[in-house]
């Protein structure tokens, strides 16, 4: 069995080159994903600055119902008999 140092060097260099290519591709994909997320946030930003719409009647009724339920639960927790 002869050990050829050139073979080991060639394999090592090839492995490092392959690892460098995979790393470069991953980094490129990561930067692309970050750019996409920045664009999505940029599109969503004007919607946050807009004036909020008036709540509908159904949502106001639902909110009042939830407040009433909370009031009853707080009374039960405090030991008050309704």
N, C-alpha and C positions, 0 to 999 in steps of 0.2 A: 504494500500500500504506500503509494507516494502521495505526499501532501503538496499540492500545487498552491502556493500563496496567491498566484494571480487569480485562480478560481474563487478563492475566498474574498479577495478584494473586489472582484467583479460582482459577486453576489451581494456584498455589503453595499457597494455603490448603487447597484440596481435597487436594492431595498430602500435605501435612503431616498433615491430619486422618486420611487413610487410613493413613499410616505409624504414627501414634499408635494407631490401632485395632489394627493388626497387631501392634505391639509389646505392647500391653496383653493381647491374646489369647495371645501367646507367653509372656508373664510369668505369666499365670494358669495356663497349661498346665504351665509349669516348676514353679510352686509346688505344683500338684496332684501332679506326678510325685514331687517331694521328699517330700510328705506320704505318698504311697503307699510309698515306700522306707523311711521312718521306721516306718510301721506294720509292714512286713515284717520289719524288724530287731527291732522290739519283740516280734513273735511268735516270732522265732527265738531270742531271748535266753534264755527259760526252758529251752529244750532244751540250751543250752550249760551251764547251771548244774546240770543233773541229773547224778546219779552215773553214771559210765560202766558199761556192761554188761560182763559177763565175756566174753572172746573165746571163740568156739566152737572146737571141736576142729579143725575144718577150717582155720580161720584160724591156729591155733597151728602146725599142720603146715606150712602154706604159709609162715609166718614162719620156721620152722626151716629149710625148704628154701632160702629166700632167703638166710638167714645162711650156710648151707653154700656156696651158690654164690659169695657175696661172699668167703668165706674162701678158696675155690679161686682166684678171680680175683686176690686179693691175693697168694697164693702164686705164681701165674704171673707177676705183675708184679714180684715180688721176685726171680724167677729160681729159685725152689725147685722141684725136680722131685718131683711127687707119685707 
